[in-house]
Amino acid sequence: MTLSDLANRAAAEIRDAVAAIDPTALDGLITELAQAKRVVCYGVGREGLMMRALAMRLYHMGLDAHVVGDMSCPPVGPGDLLVVSAGPGGFSTVDGLIGVARKAGARIACVTAQPQGSAPQAADRVFLIPAQTMANDQGAAAASVLPMGSLFEGAQYLAFELLVLALRDRLAVNPQAMRARHTNLE
């Protein structure tokens, strides 16, 4: 395959995964985010990078958004939302943080490709992105041209940007206001 062929196939896979997201699940996550007093995001590895990107955009919209592990991350409690990523269904750190947040009274939203996993089963809200992860990247189930969990991670990025557009409209946030919140320390 040529680079162009690979790019077309990878882009089509990401497009198809995002297009297969249930619109009611998207709306549900938008509602959770809109109603949250504070939003804290977490994910491991490359999924964690996508969660950081989501937190940044939420901050740009004026939400009180943070990333677990940052020194400035406040505690969560009632009225807050912990948004975790567990593409393969669960990770020990994600499961542990869900327990802490639940005990503190926060709600939990889980972004996943495996809704039967431990993390989505413990969440109040599940946002299913039907894409290959490392849970199904080998053998007959592996269909993506992209390696390991890259399809899920790429679909996360696109889904999150589309979620931000819809949330921006729901909250009536002006694009110029988002731009004004962008750092000037680059």
Secondary structure as UniProt FT lines:
FT   HELIX           3..19
FT   HELIX           23..35
FT   STRAND          39..42
FT   HELIX           45..60
FT   TURN            61..62
FT   STRAND          65..67
FT   TURN            68..69
FT   TURN            71..72
FT   TURN            78..79
FT   STRAND          81..85
FT   TURN            87..88
FT   HELIX           92..104
FT   STRAND          107..112
FT   TURN            115..116
FT   HELIX           118..122
FT   STRAND          125..128
FT   HELIX           134..136
FT   HELIX           139..141
FT   TURN            148..149
FT   HELIX           150..171
FT   HELIX           175..180
//
